[in-house]
Amino acid sequence: QVQLVESGGGLVQPGGSLRLSCVASERIFSFDALGWYRQAPGKLREPVATRTIQGNPLYADSVKGRFTITRDSHDNTVYLQMNSLKPEDTSVYYCNAKRGSVNYWGKGTLVTVSS
């Protein structure tokens, strides 16, 4: 079974930065796509940054210019660099991997942006 483990969440002040990590139990190149989603209380889960293995990253309009998704194939890790954080970025962030029609999810890591 594929496992995804997120880390790096925490409390940060507005304007600050965090770097989230997602370690996959299998080679990240074996997936068709990888990405980060977030879900705030009472809201639907929404894509934040996604990337097909051979394509370019796609970002939600709300995070363009502030967030960057990267990957390290050697360590089977996907990162989300989050800069210029805003209170509205507060959410649980989930790592996602797709292989064919199957979606795999991590348990999530909480990001709280507050002064």
N, C-alpha and C positions, 0 to 999 in steps of 0.2 A: 504494500500500500504506500502511496506517495504521501510524504509528510513535509509540511512547510512550517517553519518556525520563525516567527517574527521577533524582533527585539529593537530597542532604541527609543521607545516611547517614553514620555515623561511630561513634566511640567516646565513650560518655557514662557517667558514674557513676550508680549507682542514685539515683532521685529527681530526676534531671535531665530535660531536655527536648530534643527535636529536632523540626524541621519538615521533612517530606519534600515534594518537589515532583514533579509529573508533567506534562510538557509534551507535548501531543498535536499531531500534524501536521495534524489537521482540527478543525473546530469541535466543542467538547465537547457542544454542544446537538444535534449530529447523531447522537449515540449514544443508545441506549436506557437504558444504565446505566453507571456508572463506579464504581470502587472500588479498594481496597487489599487485597492478600492477603499472607500471609507463609508462608515455608517454612523450617523449621530442618532441620539434617542428620538424615536418617533419618525425617523426619516428612512427612506429607502437607501439601500446600498448603492453607491455610485462609483463609477470608474474615475480614478484620479490620474493615473499614468499607466499606459499599457504599451506593449511592444511585441510584435511578432518576431520570431527568431531572425528572419532575414530582412525585416522591414525597419522603418523609422519609428521612434516613439510618438505616441499620441497623448496629448494632455488635455484635461478638462480646461475650459476657458478660465475658470476661477483660479487656476494655479499656474497658468502659462507665464513663463518668465521668472517664476519663483521656485518651482520644483523641477528636479531632474532625476530620471530613472537611469540607472546604470547596472551593469552586470559583471560578474567575475566568474567565468566558466570553470576556472581551475578550482575555485572554492565552492562552486554550485550556489552562489549567492547573488541575490538581486538587492539593489540598494535604492532608496528614495531619499535624495538630499532635499531638505525642506528649508528654504530661506525666507526671510521677511514674513514670518508667520503672523497670522491674524487670528483674532478670537474665533472667527467663523471657521477656521481650520480645525477647531476642536472636534475630535471624533475618535472612534476606534478604527484603526487602519488595518486592513487585511491584505495579505499576500495571496495572489491567485496564479495558478498555472493551468493551462489548457493543453490537453492532448486528445486530438480528435474532437469528439463531442463531450468529453468528460472534463469537468471542472474540479480542481482541487483547491482547498482553502486552508489557510492557517487559522489559528485561534484568535489572532488579532493582538494589537498593541495599542494602548491608549495614549493619545496625544492631547494634552490640555494646554491651551494658549490663554493665559490670563495674567493680569498684573496684580 
